[in-house]
């Protein structure tokens, strides 16, 4: 039974969404598994990524502010897990030259934002201050880098 979370209307122009973790497996497992499998081409790795996504969702449940729907929030966690898994694959293999080649043509500021967030685990606000960029620019860089790396890895494999 797929029951998606209900919206809470606080004011007529503002909608807050609720999380329904008890429905995540029923509602999102298949879609998230298929997305992970498209990128990893490995069934076991895909299962682990989706499990980690749901686990991190539970761990980070207090960070959910209701401004986006549950699906979007979980999808962002899934994308982060795929990106981290891709990074682990590169780190554990002979792909370092491939990885460096992927970064050719990427601006220093994009590489640095990605490095500080992904490898150094720095907070977004600190990175924005350090690089003198807005939060919107930061997330554009991060999403661009993740997409570019994911596409490159997909084409490489």
N, C-alpha and C positions, 0 to 999 in steps of 0.2 A: 504494500500500500504506500504510494507516494504522496505524502502530505507535506507540502511546502510551508515554510513559516509564514505566519500572518504579519501584516503591517499594522503598526500602531500609528494612528493619526493623532498627533498632539495638537497641531494647528492645521488649518486648511492648506497651508502652503509648505508644510514640513512633515515628512514621513520618516519615522524611525522603524528600523527593521529589528526583528528578534532572531536569535539563534535557536535552532532546534537540533542539538547534537544527536538526539536519539533517532533522528531521521536521516542523518548524513549518509549512512551506508546505503540505505534504500534509494535515496534521491540522487546521490552523486557518484557512487562507486564506479559504475559502468563507464560513465562519461570521463571521469578523471583517470581511470585505468587506461582507456583508449587513448587519451591525450598523452599520458606518460609513455605508453607503448609505442606510439608514433615516433616519439623522440628517442627512446632508448632501444627499441627493437628487442627488448628482453622482458619476458613475462615476469620473472621473479623480481627483477629490479623495479618494474612498474608497480607490482603489488606492494613492495616495500615503500616506494615513494608515496603511494596513496595512503598507506597506513600511517606513515610519518606525517602526512598532511593532516589527517584527522586527529592524530595525537597532538600535533602542534596547535591545531585549532582549539582543542580542549585546554591545553596549557595556556594559550593566549586569549582565552575567552573573556577575560576582564579587560582586554585591550579593544574589544569590539565595541564601537560607539554607536552603532545603529544607523550610520549615515549612508551605508551601502548595503545591498542585500547580501544575504548569507552566501549565496552562490559565488558572487564576485569576490567576497572576502576569502572564501576557501580556495577559489581559483588562483588568487594571488599567492596564497601559501603554497599551493601545488607548483606554481611556476618557480617560486623560490627554491623549492625542494629539487625540481628538475635542474635548475641552474646550479645548485650546490652539487648535485650528483654529477653533472657534466664537468664541473671544476675538479671533483675527485677523480674522475676518469682521466682527465688531462694530467693531474698531478701524479697519478700512479703509473703512468705509462710513458712511452716515448713520444708523446704528443706535445712536448714543450715547444719544439720548433713550430709545429702546426699552430699551437696557441699563439706564439709570438707573431706568426704570419697573419693570424686573424686580427691581431691588434694593429697591424700596419695600416696607416691611413686614419687611425682613430686619434683624435686630439688628446693632448696630454691631460686636459681637465676631465675628459670623459673617462680615460683610463684610471686616473687618480681617484675620481669619485667611486668608480667600480671597485678598485683595489681597497680603498678605505672601508667601504660598506661590506664587501664580500669576504675579504681576507682578514682585515683588521677589526671587523665587527663594531666600527665606530657608530655613534648615534648620528642620525640624519642631520640634526641641527648643528652638531659640531663640524660635520663635513661641509655643510653649506657655509658656515662661518669661515672655516679654514680656506675654502676655495672661492669665497666671495661670490656665491651663486644663490639663487632663490631655491626654495624647496621644489617648486615646479620644474625648474631647470634640472635639478638633481634627479628627480624621478624620471624625467625624459631621458637623461643620460643613462641611468640604470636600466630602464626598460629597453632602450636602444641597444645597449651592450649585451644584455641577456638575450635579446632576440637575434642579434648578429652572431653571437657565439653558438646559440642553439641551432641556427640555420647552418652555420659552418660545420658543426659537428655532425649534423644530419647529412650534409653533403659529403663529408669525409668518410663516414661509415657507409 
